[in-house]
Amino acid sequence: KDLSWTQHTVAIIKKAHQRLYCLRRLRRFGMSERLSFYRCTVESILTGCIMANLNAQERRRLQKVVNTAQSITGSDLPTIQAFIGVAASKRQPASSKTHTILATHSFHPCHWEEGT
């Protein structure tokens, strides 16, 4: 079996290109909301697929989508590498998440019964 991210990346790029068509139509009609449309549709698709273990070819292909969107919107957009850095910094080991939850919430049974 192929355990690479290639098939997933190809599907994500296909979805992104479908959204870029709509973005081009917004530009053609002179709509000023192109950047917010990009962030809600294209960027959300791209950031949902970002994995730190993508190979260089897959990163280049995703970056081409961002570059195309950048030319359509006329705005500077974050690179794929920037998304990967943010995604990696948000990951924590499961044990540290558990400790954070336990440290920030009160689990006293009396509080639950009283509704406070």
N, C-alpha and C positions, 0 to 999 in steps of 0.2 A: 504494500500500500504506500501511497505517496503521503507522507506526513508533513510536507512543507506547507507554507502559507500561500503558495502560488494561486491555487484555485480560489481561495477566499479573497485574495487581493484582486484577482481578475473580476470577481463578482462585485466587489466594492467599487472598482474603477468604472464598471459598466453603469452602476447606479449613479455614480457621481456625474458621468457624462450625460445621463438623462436629465439631471438637474441643471447641468451647465447649459443645455439647450434652452431651458426656461429662463435662465439668467441672461442669455443672449437676447431672448425676446424682450425682456425687461429693458435692456440697453437700447434695443431698436425702437421701443416705444418711448424712450426718454424718461423712464421711471428713475427716481433718485434713491429708491430703497434697495438697490442692488446689493450693497454690503450686508444689510440685515438679512436679505434673502439668502445670500451665500452662507452666512453664519448659521442660519436655521436649517438649511437643507444640505448643502454640500459639506460644510465643515463638520456638522454633526455626524454625517456618514463616515467621513475620514477619521475623525477622532474615535469613533466607536470601534474601528478596526485596528488601531495602532497597537502594535506589539513590538517590544524592544528587539525581538529576534528576527525581524524581517531582514532579508538579505539586501544587498546594495541595489540589485536590479529592481526589486519590488519598491524600495524607497524612491528610486528615480522615477518609476512609473507613477507613484502617488504624488511626487513633487511636480510632475508635469501637469497633473490635474490642478494643483494649487497655482502653478504659474499661469495656466490658462484662465483660471478664475480671477487672478490678479490683473490680467490684461483686460478682462471684461469689466470688472468693478472699478478699475482705475485707482485702487487702494493697495497699500502695502499689506500683505497678509503673512501670518506666521508660517514658517517652513515646517515640513514634515518632521525634521529633526527636533524642532522646538516642541511639537506635540509629543514626540517620543520621550523627551526629557521630562515633560510635565506628567505624563502617564507613569513613568518610572518613579518619580518622586512621590506620587500618591500611593504607591504600593507599600504596604507594611506587612510584616509577618503577622500571622493570625494571632499569635500569643500577645503581641503588643496591642492589637485592637481590643482583645478581651480585657486586658488590664486597664485600658483607657475607659472602656464602658463601665467596669466595676468601680473605677475611681471617680467617675462623674455622675453616677446615678445612685439614688438611695433605694435599696432593696429591702427595706424593713417591712415585714408583713403588716404591721399596724397601720402604716401609711396607706397601704392598698385598701384595707378594710374601711378606713375612715374617709377615703376618697381625697386625701391631700397629697 
